Amino acid sequence: NTVFIFAELTIILIVFTQNSQQMEQKLMRYNKKLEYLASVDSLTGLDNRYSMCTYLDSIVKEYNNKKINAFSIAIGDIDFFKRVNDKYGHEAGDKVLCNVTEIFKEIMYGKGMVCRWGGEEFLFAFYNANGDQAFEILEEILTRINKLNVVYNGQTIRVTMTFGLTEYAKKLPVEDVIQEADAKLYHGKGNGRNQIVY
């Protein structure tokens, strides 16, 4: 009887251990999925605002510890985006967002981070790049966007963007740098759009 009870307990323990390991693996996968969903914009696949804020905090630390020489921030906004939604519908607007996003991902790869900041607005962080270097990257993005034709239901949608760019200044709160870039963006919006204001 003792041997039988011991054998039964051993089997129960093995089954319980396997089940708990499987449950733990499922929880780990679920947590990774939640972490991904919490950090990524579901439409564009870009990092979201929360991810960008975390990234900016890490860049500021690197800059203050002299691990990098510079970094710059830009805000870009699709010109007349409301007209696209009103004329072609929100699905067309989503397609425009996804198309410009692909350009951002390609050109920004290895140069920093871009996130969907809100609506049709995007925030760019240029890692270890001064304002002039960031300006060149934005020029490449703007050139590609000006050549972009988004086809939706047989109609071609042309897209332009306006950008405000600021180089980070030491000991300045990163929020102030973002506000400065935003002010430059709106200056560009009021002065013809389809440009980079630096």
Residue pairs with C-beta under 8 A, 6 or more apart in sequence:
38 48
38 50
39 47
39 48
39 50
39 51
40 46
40 47
40 48
40 51
41 47
41 48
41 115
41 116
43 94
43 97
43 98
43 116
44 97
44 98
44 101
44 116
45 101
45 105
46 101
46 104
46 105
46 114
46 115
46 116
46 122
47 55
47 113
47 114
47 115
47 116
48 115
48 116
49 115
49 116
49 117
49 118
49 123
51 113
51 115
52 113
52 115
52 117
52 123
52 125
55 113
55 125
56 73
56 125
56 174
57 174
59 68
59 71
59 125
59 127
59 168
60 168
60 174
62 68
63 70
63 71
63 168
63 170
64 170
68 127
68 128
69 128
69 130
70 128
70 129
70 130
70 131
70 133
70 167
70 168
71 112
71 125
71 126
71 127
71 128
71 129
71 167
71 168
72 125
72 126
72 129
72 130
72 131
72 133
72 134
72 165
72 166
72 167
72 168
73 123
73 124
73 125
73 126
73 165
73 166
73 168
73 174
73 177
73 178
73 181
74 123
74 124
74 126
74 134
74 138
74 163
74 164
74 165
74 166
74 181
74 196
75 117
75 121
75 122
75 123
75 124
75 163
75 164
75 178
75 181
75 182
75 185
76 121
76 122
76 124
76 138
76 141
76 161
76 162
76 163
76 185
77 120
77 121
77 122
77 161
77 162
77 163
77 185
77 189
78 84
78 96
78 97
78 100
78 120
78 159
78 160
78 161
79 159
79 160
79 161
79 162
79 189
79 193
79 194
80 160
80 193
81 93
81 96
81 119
81 120
84 92
84 93
84 96
84 157
85 92
85 93
88 152
88 153
88 155
88 157
91 152
92 150
92 152
92 153
92 157
93 120
95 150
95 152
95 157
96 150
96 157
96 159
97 116
97 120
99 148
99 150
99 159
100 145
100 148
100 159
100 161
101 116
103 141
103 144
103 145
103 148
104 114
104 122
104 124
104 141
105 114
107 137
107 140
107 141
107 144
108 114
108 124
108 137
108 141
111 126
111 127
111 129
111 137
112 124
112 125
112 126
112 127
112 129
113 124
113 125
113 127
114 122
114 123
114 124
114 125
115 122
115 123
116 122
117 123
123 178
124 134
124 138
124 163
126 133
126 134
126 137
129 137
130 167
131 165
131 166
131 167
131 198
134 165
134 167
135 165
135 196
135 198
138 163
138 165
138 196
139 196
141 161
141 163
142 161
142 163
142 194
142 195
142 196
145 159
145 160
145 161
146 160
146 194
148 158
148 159
149 156
149 157
149 158
150 156
150 157
150 158
150 159
151 157
160 193
160 194
161 194
162 185
162 188
162 189
162 193
162 194
162 195
162 196
162 197
163 185
163 188
163 195
163 196
163 197
164 180
164 181
164 182
164 183
164 184
164 185
164 186
164 187
164 188
164 196
164 197
165 181
165 184
165 196
165 197
165 198
166 177
166 180
166 181
166 184
166 198
168 174
168 177
169 177
184 197
184 198
185 197
187 197
188 195
188 196
188 197
191 197
